């Protein structure tokens, strides 16, 4: 029997102005959890917005996801006030996490199908927005940044829906391993990683720049 998880949090965010460090910043970083059924399409989830469309959103970053274990681990590391949605993610799932999710994985959620396109690397902006000076470094060091989905088949999502793996073309390329390659840049591994057709083109270009 194939393992599966469930959606434990589904969250969206509106663009709003905040002053994290004395400077006005437009952001949709903080996501608000909902129990409503929301439509998913190749650009993302109904009601979810991005202020910085150069770095966020688009078909290869339609949905930001993480595992339910992310928050438990962050609480153990001292970030006890963080709650699902705080890291900018749209989807929190039981069972699945950076260790057992791989590039190119396809998941069936209700009538939809999504594909893992790339890891997520949180920048330092999250530190200012959440008033946590070492959060981004902790997320990167412990492989807790999450990953992005592209949408293959549209449909509705709702909290409690089953998240089932249907296809795994690259079982050797977990999100954690990709993160390690980015950190260590071993030439043989880099060549193999960049050859993955499912890995987002923009991610490859940024990595090579």
Residue, then its C-alpha position, 0 to 999 in steps of 0.5 A: x500500500x502506498x503511503x499517504x498524508x492529509x492536508x492539515x493546513x490550507x492557507x492563503x494570504x492577501x497583500x498588505x503593508x507592514x513595517x517590520x524594521x521601520x520601513x514600509x513593505x508590501x507582503x503577502x507572506x503571512x498566510x491565514x488558514x481556512x477550512x473552505x474548499x479553494x480552487x487550485x489552478x496552474x497559477x496557484x490557489x484561489x485567494x492567494x497573492x504574492x507581492x513580489x512576483x519576480x521571486x514568488x508565484x508562477x507555474x513552477x511556484x504555484x503552491x508552497x508546501x511543507x510537512x507538519x513536522x516542520x513546526x514541531x521541529x521549529x518549536x523544539x529549536x526555540x521558535x515556539x510562537x510560530x504556527x502553520x502559515x507563518x512561513x508563507x506556505x499554502x499547504x501543510x501535510x501530514x507524513x510528507x516532508x523534505x526527507x521523503x519528498x523528491x523532485x518530480x514526485x506527483x501527488x493526487x489530492x482529490x481530483x487534482x494532481x501536482x508535481x514537485x518542481x524545486x526546493x524553497x530557500x527562505x531569504x533573510x526577509x522572513x527574519x524581519x517580517x517575523x522578528x526572528x533574527x536567525x530563522x532563515x538560517x535555521x530553516x536552511x541548516x535543518x532542511x525545513x524550507x519546504x518545496x514548491x508544486x506546479x499544478x498538472x490537473x486543476x480542482x478543489x483543495x480542502x483541509x483533511x483531503x488525502x495527499x497520495x504519491x502517484x509517481x516517483x521518477x527520481x527517488x534518489x533526489x529528495x529535497x534534502x539531497x538537493x539542499x545538500x548539493x546546493x550547499x556543497x556543490x560537488x561537480x558530479x552531483x550538480x551535473x546530475x541534478x541539473x539534468x532533471x527535466x522536472x526541476x524548474x528552469x528558473x531554479x537551474x538558471x539561478x543556481x548557475x548564475 
